[in-house]
Amino acid sequence: MEAQPLAGDLKKAEEEGRTIVFVDESGLSQRPHRRRTWAPRGQTPVLQFHSNWKTLSVIAGVTVSNFYFQIFEEAIKSEQIIEFLKHLLRYIDGDILLIWDHLPAHRSKITQQFIRHQQDRLANRVPAALRPRTESGGVHLGPL
């Protein structure tokens, strides 16, 4: 039921010759996982690790034919989103339709301003399934 508006946008993007790019972000950490391990009976195992683990953030875009990604040593914020979008614009010929979630950095003024300045090449869409829900459980269909 919610797929219909997105399907219409995808069909329109295809008619306009836009490249559809699905974008998402993730964080990576060297922090060890707590887990069970083996030790001789009666001896509690001790797992040692340093508490100064490194973290990385990754932003990626997937098209039908390619995979684009960029790694950052800090959290993904508007500046990193814009840097990634600039790379997409450089490497993808023609117009682009971004499909992404409701991350605050996607909705920030600086990101939206960058997209408006690139409106001849960039358009974005948040699928209804990824929009915040209202208290009644419905999907918020307002502006980003």
NORGI-V821427 format. One record per run of one state. SS is the DSSP state (a for helix, b for strand, c for the rest). FROM is the first residue (numbers start at 0). LEN is the number of residues. If there is no record, write none. Layout:
BEGIN
<<SS;FROM;LEN> <SS;FROM;LEN>>
END
This chain:
BEGIN
<<c;0;2> <a;2;13> <c;15;3> <b;18;11> <c;29;25> <b;54;8> <c;62;4> <b;66;6> <c;72;5> <a;77;14> <c;91;4> <b;95;4> <c;99;4> <a;103;4> <c;107;1> <a;108;9> <c;117;4> <b;121;4> <c;125;2> <a;127;3> <c;130;2> <b;132;1> <c;133;5> <b;138;1> <c;139;5>>
END
